[in-house]
Amino acid sequence: MKRDLLGVGDLTPAESADVFALARAMKHEPKGARLNALAGRSIAIVLEKASTRTRVSFEVGAAQLGAHPVVIPMQGSQLMRGEPVRDTARVLASYSDMIIYRTSERTRLEEMATAKVPVVNALSDDGHPVQVLCDIFTIEEALAVPIRQVRVSFVGDCASNMARSWVEAAGVFGFALKLAAPEGYMPPASALALGKGNVTLTHDPSEAGVDVDVVNTDVWASMGQEDEATERFSALTGFTVNEAMLRKSPSAIVLHCLPAHRGEEIDEETLEGPRSRVWSQAENRLHVQKALMLWLLTR
């Protein structure tokens, strides 16, 4: 029976641990060590939104496993001309062994998941599960403790897809999550319920970095929100991750899923400083997603 990854909760903690163990092993292997792992397979990577890290990490990862990646940007597909997602899903499933899908509305993601092959959510409006799994891997690697023992803070637009996947992860893995955002920038109640009581909220930016092990942030205006940038900048001013915010947690590390707008959600000194694990976080996209593809196709 095929398995999809549409949200963090589509893997149990034990299954995620298996994926992470595989990722750790592959991270320290030569790049060509598993060229026969998915030989003869093909993976469709459908991108309805711009992508750098997601596209390259999946495309390179598939190639390093011996699979043939087929990248389908929105501009080069019939989806742009209005073909129903379910029709594209049916055809791609007859050609390929897995579909990686970067989209907008949840309904489009669910339509793609009608395909008879595994479908992985590579970003949607309500979540970014592969990014958060990679971030958890990075945290465990950096702090050398299980994620359930870690206190995480997410700062900025906490109604974003990244923050919502962090809320879901807190419910799945059982760690403490603090969301720090102004009024109007918190997840809806239905999303917060996925945190299963492990999420606390604050509207005070001075509390964002207090008694935490990890401070995480993302851009203030995501793709499709560019026309709201001025309003968002005004509302989120004061929620910049910087040393002043972090001074009450002297050993905390900092994450950012990139791209970063230096001087807005994070300052240059913190992004490039000793607390930052941002560049390891970006590299780990390759290793965790390789492990995920291999796990889904060979379990």
N, C-alpha and C positions, 0 to 999 in steps of 0.2 A: 504494500500500500504506500503510495507516495506521501511525502511529508513536505509541507510548505513552511516557510518562515515569514509570516506576515507581521508578527509582533514578537517582542521579547519572550512572552509567555508561551510561544509555540514550542520552546524547548524547556524541559524540566531543568532544575539546577544540576542534576546528575548528568544529563545529556550535554549541557553547556560545559561542564567540567571535562567531559570526554573530548569535546571540540577543542577546548583550551589546551588539553594535554597534547593533542595532535598538533595544534599550532605551535606549541613550545618546541616539540620535536622537529617540525619542519623549519622553524626559524633558524635552527643551528645546522641544518643540512646543506650540502651544496645545492645550487639552484636546479640542477638537472637530476637530483636524486630520485624524483618520483615521476619522471617523464612517461612511464608506462602505467601510472595509476589510473588515468582516465583516457588512455589511448583509444582512438576511434569514437570518442564521444564528442558532442558539440553542445555549446552553451550560448543561448541567445541573450544578448544584453540590450534591453530596450530602454532607451533614454528619452523621456519626454521633457526633461529639464537638464540644464547645463550641468556638467560634471567634470571634475578633474580626478580627485582621489578615488571616487567610487568607480569610475570607468577604468582607470588605469590599473587599479588594484585587482579588480575582477578579471580584466582582460589578460593582464600579465599572469595572474594566478592560475587562470584556466590553462594558459599556454604552458606554464611550468608543470602542470599536472598531465600534460600530453593531450588535453582536450583542444578543440578548435573553437575559439571565441568568435561569435558573429555579432558585431556591434551595430545596432539599428537606431540611429538618431531619429528624433521626431520628423525632421525635415526630409528624411529619406525613406519614410514609411507611409503606408496608406492610412495610418492612424491620423496623420495631419489632414487628410482629406475626408475624415469622418467615418472611416470603417469602424464598426463596433469592436470594442476590445475583445469580446468573447469570440468573434470571428478570427481575429489575429491570434488569440490564444490557441484556438483549435488547430490552426495551420502550423504555428510554431511548434506545437507539441508533436506534430507529425514529422518535423524536420530535426528537432533538437531534443536533448536529454534534460535540459533545465532552462528556466527562464528567469533572468535577473531583471527586475522591473523598477524603474524610477519614474514616479508619476505624481499626480496631484491628489484628486479625491479618493477617499477610501473605496467608493463604489467601483472605481476603475480598477483598483488593486484586486478587489474581490472578483470582478469579472475575469481578470487575467488568471486568477487562481482556479478558474474552472478548467484550465488546461490539465491534461492527464500526465503532466510531468511536474516535478517540484518547481515552485515559484518562490522567489526570494524578494522581499520588499527592500529595495535599495534606496528608498526614501518615498514617503508619501506625506500628505498634509498633516496626518495625525501621528506620525512616528518615523523613527529612523533606527530600527532595531539592530541592523548590522553595525552601525556606528557605536551604539551603546554596548554591544557585546565586545567590540574591539576595545572600547574604553575600559570596561571591567577587566579584561585581560591585561591591559596596560597598568591598571591600578594594582592588581595582584602581583604583577611582575615588579613594579616599583616599590611596593610596601611589604612584599613577602608575607602577606596575610590574606585569608579568604575575604571575599567582598562582604560577607555578612558581618564582619568585625569592623568595617570601615564606615566612617561618617562623611557623607558627601553633601556638598552644597552646590546648587545650581543657581547662578546669578544672572539676572537680566530679564529677557522675555520668557517667562515661565509658562506661557500658553503655546510656545513653539513646539514643533514636532520633536525636537531633541529633548526638551524638558518632559514632554509627555511620555516618551520612551523611558526616561529615567524614573518617572513615577511608576510605570509598569514594572521596571526592573526592581525597584524597592519592594514591591509586593511579591515578586517571584523569589528574590534572593534573601529578603529579610534584613536589609541594611537600613540605617537611618539616613533619610534624605531631607535636607532643608531647601526650600524654595524661597528665594529672595527676589522680589519684584514689586513694582508699584501697583497701586490699585488698577484693575482692568487688564493686568498682564499675568494672571494666574490661570491654570487649567480649569475647565469646567468641572462641576461636581462629579459628573460621570467618569471623567478621566482620573480625578483624584481618588475615587473609590478603588481604583486598581492598585493603589499604594498600600491598601490593607492596614491602615493605621500607622505606617512607618514614615509618613510625610508630615513635616511641620512647615508652616508658612510664616513669612515675615515680610513686612513692607519697609523695614528699616535697613538700608544698605550697610550700616555699621554693624549689624548682626550677622551679615552674610558669611563672614570669615571667622566667626567665633566658635571655638571648640569643634573644629572639623579637621579631617585628614586630607580632603580633596576639595578643591574649588574648581568648578566647571562653568564655562560660559559659551556663548555663541553670538553671532551677529545680531544686531538689534532689528534689522530689516531683512528678512529672508527673501528668497526668490518669489516674485509675485507681489511683494509688499513695497516695492521701490517708491511708489507714489505716496506712501505713508511715512517716508523716511524722516521728514522734518518733524512731524508730530511724535514719532517714536523717539527720536533723539531728545526732544524736549522732555518727554515723560520719563525716559530711562537715565537721564543725566544724574549722576551720583552713584550709579550701579556699575561703574567701571572697576574691573578687577585690577588692583594695584597693591603695592606693599602696605599702604595705610589700611586697606581692607583686611589684609592678611596678618597684621601684626599680633593678633591674639591667638593665632595658630602658627607658631614659628616653624613647625615641621611640615606644614601642609604643602602638598604639591598642586600644580595648576594644570588643567586640561582645556583645550579648545579644539573643536573638530575641524576648524579652518573652512573657508578662508577667513582671515582675521582683518578687522578694521582697526588698526592700531590707533589708540587715543580715544576710541569709543568704548566698546565692551571690555577691552583690555589695553593696558599701556605697553609701550615698547619694552621697557625695562623688565616687566614681569614675563612677557612672552618669550624674551630672549635670556631671562635670568636663570639662576640655579634651581628655582622651584619648578620651572617649566618641564613638563614631560610631553609637550605638544608634538615634538618631532618624532619621538618614539611612538607616540599615539598614532601619528600618520603612517609610519612604517608598518605598524602592527595591523593596519587594515589588510595588507597583503597576506600576512600569515594566518590571521583568523579567518578571513574569507576563503583562502585556499582550504583550510581545514573544514570549514562549513560545507563547501561544495563537495569535497571528498566524502564527508560524513553523510550528507544527504543522498549521495548517489551510490554509496557502497555499504551502507549500514545493514 
